[in-house]
Amino acid sequence: MARRKPTPFPPWQTEKPDGIEKRYIRLGNSQILHPAMLSLSDKAFRVYAQMLLEAGGAKEFEFPRSKYKKIAGNTVFQNVKQELISKGFIRVKQCNANLRKPNIYEFSEDWKRYIPP
């Protein structure tokens, strides 16, 4: 089977002159417009988008400090992480704080059952 040529992004969605991005994320319309997503803080949405990018399509992923420190400090990240967990977007699969390694997270579908207060 022949490899497909990558489809370039439109110029308003990329900085690359040829429009070809090596990594990108997908968000469905039903998720973007869901009450759980609409209730996220701006910082939580940014961290979630960065997690999607870091995961590269996998359900489980590591999210080291070097990745989140670009968009949030440690205290802000801890608050955002709790928000993403409580609204059903992620779970901590393995806590590695004592091992001085990044935690392992997994995406969750629990956001589908979120009921706004």
Legacy VTK file of the C-alpha trace (Angstrom):
# vtk DataFile Version 3.0
C-alpha trace
ASCII
DATASET POLYDATA
POINTS 117 float
0.000 0.000 0.000
1.346 3.404 -0.955
1.842 6.095 1.664
-0.475 9.038 1.402
1.008 12.465 0.984
0.375 14.612 4.095
-2.362 17.191 3.738
-1.071 20.677 4.500
-2.789 22.914 7.013
-4.212 26.210 5.761
-1.849 29.159 6.280
-3.932 30.596 9.155
-3.485 27.364 11.165
0.266 26.885 10.928
3.564 28.701 11.022
5.195 26.184 8.647
5.764 27.590 5.157
4.728 24.301 3.508
1.769 23.777 5.878
2.953 20.303 6.933
2.847 19.698 10.695
4.492 16.620 12.175
2.144 16.615 15.207
-1.364 17.909 15.651
-4.502 17.134 17.652
-8.101 16.342 16.814
-11.097 17.590 18.783
-14.606 16.548 17.837
-17.427 19.048 17.599
-19.485 17.085 20.135
-16.657 17.284 22.662
-15.899 20.964 22.094
-19.554 21.907 22.607
-20.188 19.545 25.538
-21.001 21.236 28.890
-17.951 19.598 30.489
-15.600 21.160 27.925
-17.375 24.506 28.056
-16.996 24.545 31.847
-13.194 24.154 31.737
-11.068 27.141 32.656
-8.899 28.573 29.879
-5.761 27.163 31.505
-7.350 23.703 31.859
-8.300 23.706 28.176
-4.736 24.660 27.217
-3.241 21.923 29.384
-5.735 19.387 27.977
-4.786 20.375 24.421
-1.090 20.011 25.312
-1.820 16.572 26.809
-3.555 15.522 23.586
-0.530 16.678 21.617
1.878 14.909 23.963
-0.123 11.671 23.832
0.043 11.561 20.033
-3.266 9.682 19.769
-2.545 7.164 22.546
-4.918 6.712 25.496
-2.065 6.495 28.039
0.696 9.083 28.150
3.392 10.664 30.299
3.204 14.363 30.988
6.512 15.528 32.453
7.081 18.905 34.054
9.150 19.972 31.035
5.945 19.854 28.953
3.564 21.683 31.248
5.998 24.315 32.526
5.735 26.010 29.116
2.109 26.868 29.825
1.625 26.609 33.615
3.621 26.683 36.822
3.537 23.725 39.205
0.761 25.070 41.473
-1.419 26.068 38.525
-0.820 22.682 36.885
-1.821 20.810 40.053
-5.079 22.812 40.221
-5.760 22.281 36.515
-4.988 18.563 36.824
-7.601 18.278 39.595
-10.104 20.151 37.424
-9.490 17.793 34.478
-9.847 14.766 36.769
-13.018 16.019 38.480
-14.690 16.823 35.144
-13.783 13.414 33.738
-11.181 14.208 31.077
-8.169 12.383 32.547
-7.148 9.903 35.264
-3.825 9.384 36.963
-2.959 5.821 36.004
0.368 5.690 37.814
1.706 8.207 40.317
5.502 8.245 40.091
6.312 11.195 42.363
8.357 8.999 44.733
10.318 7.624 41.779
11.072 11.101 40.427
9.574 10.104 37.086
6.629 11.625 35.212
3.172 10.397 36.162
1.327 8.225 33.693
-2.098 9.556 32.779
-4.909 8.191 30.673
-7.750 9.910 28.898
-11.199 9.177 30.273
-14.701 9.215 28.809
-16.262 10.257 32.115
-16.684 13.817 30.807
-19.674 12.505 28.815
-21.565 12.050 32.107
-20.647 15.474 33.523
-23.647 17.419 34.809
-23.058 21.145 35.277
-23.848 22.526 38.745
LINES 1 118
117 0 1 2 3 4 5 6 7 8 9 10 11 12 13 14 15 16 17 18 19 20 21 22 23 24 25 26 27 28 29 30 31 32 33 34 35 36 37 38 39 40 41 42 43 44 45 46 47 48 49 50 51 52 53 54 55 56 57 58 59 60 61 62 63 64 65 66 67 68 69 70 71 72 73 74 75 76 77 78 79 80 81 82 83 84 85 86 87 88 89 90 91 92 93 94 95 96 97 98 99 100 101 102 103 104 105 106 107 108 109 110 111 112 113 114 115 116
